């Protein structure tokens, strides 16, 4: 059951396996990465511009309210979850509320995250294990007062400070969208965008392959860590550019060394019954821990951005893009 406990946070953050360690080999050894998703330069430009405009429109909404559902199929487990998402305000101090209930076999777990603009609280009850953490966003901003901060390769998370706009910004930064096509989602006209890791991000994940990537060569997809998807698919409303569905794709595990495993969606998140600009009760963003003890994870969050919080800080304007 420990493996399931480690997997469940992945359901919460919508990324796949939350386990650490080296990549598990999937069997196939042919260098096929990116080979099946190449598109014309025009399509690449169209996809990039579509995503840029979607992020711009998402940033412009005073409030966002939506219901969400998700599905995870990884390591032989099938997990489903549903919940609600609220967002108010813009920029680094955006207020957020995310609530998810998850079902794994007959076990039910819950996840709640609330940000009042200063503190990001995360309460989890995962398979009977409860935890409460807090990130102080003001302190985080102070740690980020460096002239330049290189982004760190990671899978974009809905639960990171900044909510949906930060999620789309992370997708734009980490993935190169190479395909754009009209599609439908439950009768809703959407654009479907397909993204692959940017070579510079892959080089951070797989330093041993940097020379190949710098030369524009394909790499073996089986080298990716199991918590990293190989491909993402994003479905944006054609009329409102809203991100209604996000899929993370991986290759299925196979023991056949000579067979290239098929890509399939392993994590799917959908947002529906979306309301943009509607009034939100500001009390939704208040969190009172009461007598619950919490762990401060501000420094851990800053370290996840590739920054040493204990290093001397140079005087400079706050770098707020990482918290946006």
SVG drawing of the C-alpha trace seen along z (x, -y; Angstrom):
<svg xmlns="http://www.w3.org/2000/svg" viewBox="-23 -46 50 55">
<polyline fill="none" stroke="black" stroke-width="0.4" points="0.0,0.0 3.0,-2.3 3.2,-2.7 -0.4,-3.8 0.3,-6.4 3.1,-7.8 0.9,-7.9 -2.0,-9.6 -0.4,-13.1 0.1,-12.8 -3.6,-12.6 -4.0,-15.8 -1.4,-17.8 -2.4,-16.2 1.0,-15.2 1.5,-11.4 3.7,-9.6 5.0,-11.7 7.8,-9.2 11.4,-10.2 14.4,-8.3 15.7,-7.2 13.5,-6.5 12.2,-2.9 13.0,-1.5 9.9,-0.7 11.5,1.8 11.6,0.0 15.1,-1.3 14.6,-3.1 15.2,-6.9 11.7,-8.0 11.2,-11.1 9.5,-13.9 9.4,-11.8 5.7,-11.3 4.7,-14.9 6.5,-17.0 4.5,-19.7 5.1,-22.5 6.7,-25.7 3.3,-27.5 1.5,-25.0 4.2,-25.5 3.7,-29.3 -0.1,-29.0 0.0,-26.7 2.4,-29.0 0.3,-32.1 -2.9,-30.3 -1.4,-29.4 0.0,-32.9 -3.4,-34.5 -5.1,-31.9 -2.7,-32.8 -3.3,-36.5 -7.1,-36.1 -6.8,-33.8 -4.8,-36.5 -7.4,-39.1 -10.3,-37.5 -11.2,-39.0 -12.6,-35.7 -12.8,-32.1 -15.2,-29.5 -15.3,-25.9 -16.0,-22.3 -13.2,-19.8 -12.9,-16.1 -9.8,-14.0 -8.6,-10.5 -5.3,-8.8 -4.2,-5.5 -0.7,-4.7 1.2,-1.7 -1.8,0.5 -4.0,-1.8 -7.2,-3.6 -8.0,-6.7 -10.8,-9.3 -11.4,-12.6 -13.7,-15.6 -13.9,-19.0 -14.1,-22.8 -11.7,-25.6 -12.0,-29.3 -9.7,-32.1 -9.9,-35.8 -7.5,-38.7 -4.5,-38.9 -0.7,-38.7 1.5,-37.4 -1.1,-37.7 -3.9,-35.9 -6.4,-34.3 -7.2,-30.6 -9.3,-27.8 -9.0,-24.2 -10.9,-21.2 -10.7,-17.6 -12.1,-14.3 -10.5,-11.2 -11.5,-7.6 -8.9,-4.8 -10.7,-1.4 -12.9,-1.8 -10.7,-4.5 -11.6,-8.1 -9.1,-10.9 -9.3,-14.7 -7.2,-17.6 -7.8,-21.3 -5.7,-24.3 -6.5,-27.9 -4.5,-31.0 -5.5,-34.4 -2.8,-36.2 -0.3,-36.0 -0.3,-32.4 -0.9,-29.2 -2.4,-26.5 -2.5,-22.9 -4.5,-20.3 -4.4,-16.7 -6.1,-13.6 -4.6,-10.9 -5.6,-7.3 -5.9,-8.2 -2.7,-10.3 -3.4,-13.9 -1.0,-16.9 -1.2,-20.6 1.5,-22.9 1.9,-26.6 3.9,-28.7 4.5,-32.3 4.4,-34.1 5.8,-37.3 8.9,-35.5 9.1,-33.6 9.2,-36.9 12.0,-38.1 14.0,-35.0 13.4,-35.7 15.1,-39.1 17.8,-38.1 18.5,-39.7 18.2,-36.4 16.7,-33.1 17.0,-30.2 13.7,-28.3 13.9,-24.7 12.6,-21.9 9.4,-20.4 5.9,-19.3 3.5,-22.3 1.2,-21.9 -2.3,-23.2 -1.4,-23.3 1.6,-25.7 1.1,-29.3 -0.7,-31.1 -3.3,-28.6 -4.5,-28.1 -2.5,-31.1 0.6,-29.7 -0.2,-26.2 -0.5,-27.6 2.6,-29.7 4.5,-26.5 3.2,-24.6 4.3,-27.4 7.8,-27.5 8.4,-23.8 6.7,-22.5 6.9,-23.3 3.5,-23.0 3.9,-21.6 0.3,-20.7 -3.0,-22.7 -6.3,-21.4 -10.0,-22.1 -11.7,-19.6 -14.8,-19.2 -15.2,-18.4 -18.7,-17.2 -20.1,-19.3 -18.0,-22.4 -15.8,-23.7 -12.1,-23.7 -8.6,-23.8 -6.5,-20.8 -2.8,-21.7 -0.1,-19.0 3.1,-19.8 6.5,-18.1 9.3,-19.0 11.5,-21.8 15.0,-20.5 16.6,-22.8 14.2,-21.5 14.9,-17.9 18.7,-18.7 18.0,-19.7 16.1,-16.5 18.6,-14.3 22.0,-16.0 23.6,-12.9 21.6,-13.6 22.5,-17.3 24.9,-16.9 22.3,-15.0 19.6,-17.6 21.9,-20.5 22.6,-18.8 18.8,-18.5 18.8,-14.7 16.0,-12.6 16.4,-10.8 15.1,-7.6 11.8,-8.4 12.2,-5.5 14.9,-7.6 12.4,-10.0 11.7,-9.6 8.3,-8.0 6.9,-11.1 7.5,-13.0 5.0,-12.8 6.3,-12.5 3.6,-14.6 0.8,-17.0 -2.4,-17.7 -4.3,-20.9 -7.9,-21.7 -8.8,-25.4 -12.2,-26.8 -12.4,-28.3 -14.5,-31.3 -13.0,-32.0 -9.6,-30.4 -10.3,-28.7 -8.3,-25.5 -11.1,-23.0 -9.0,-19.9 -5.4,-18.9 -3.9,-15.5 -0.5,-14.1 0.7,-11.2 3.2,-8.4 4.1,-5.2 2.6,-2.1 5.0,0.3 5.9,3.4 8.3,6.2 8.9,6.6 12.3,5.0 11.8,4.8 8.4,3.1 7.9,-0.6 5.2,-1.1 2.2,-3.2 1.6,-6.7 -1.6,-7.0 -3.2,-9.6 -2.4,-8.7 -3.6,-11.8 -6.6,-13.8 -8.1,-16.9 -11.3,-18.6 -12.9,-21.9 -16.6,-22.4 -19.5,-24.6 -17.0,-27.5 -18.0,-31.0 -15.8,-33.9 -16.0,-37.2 -18.8,-36.2 -18.9,-37.5 -17.0,-35.2 -17.5,-35.4 -14.2,-36.6 -14.6,-34.4 -13.9,-31.4 -10.2,-32.5 -9.9,-32.6 -8.3,-29.7 -8.2,-29.2 -6.1,-26.2 -7.5,-26.4 -5.6,-23.9 -4.1,-22.0 -0.3,-22.0 1.2,-22.9 4.6,-22.6 6.1,-25.7 7.3,-24.8 8.4,-28.2 12.0,-27.3 11.2,-24.0 9.1,-25.8 11.9,-28.2 14.3,-25.3 12.0,-23.6 12.5,-26.7 16.3,-26.0 17.1,-28.8 19.0,-28.4 17.0,-30.3 20.0,-30.4 22.3,-32.1 22.9,-35.9 20.2,-37.8 21.3,-40.6 19.3,-43.8 17.1,-43.8 13.5,-44.0 11.4,-41.0 11.1,-38.4 7.3,-37.8 6.9,-35.8 7.7,-32.6 4.8,-33.3 2.4,-34.7"/>
</svg>
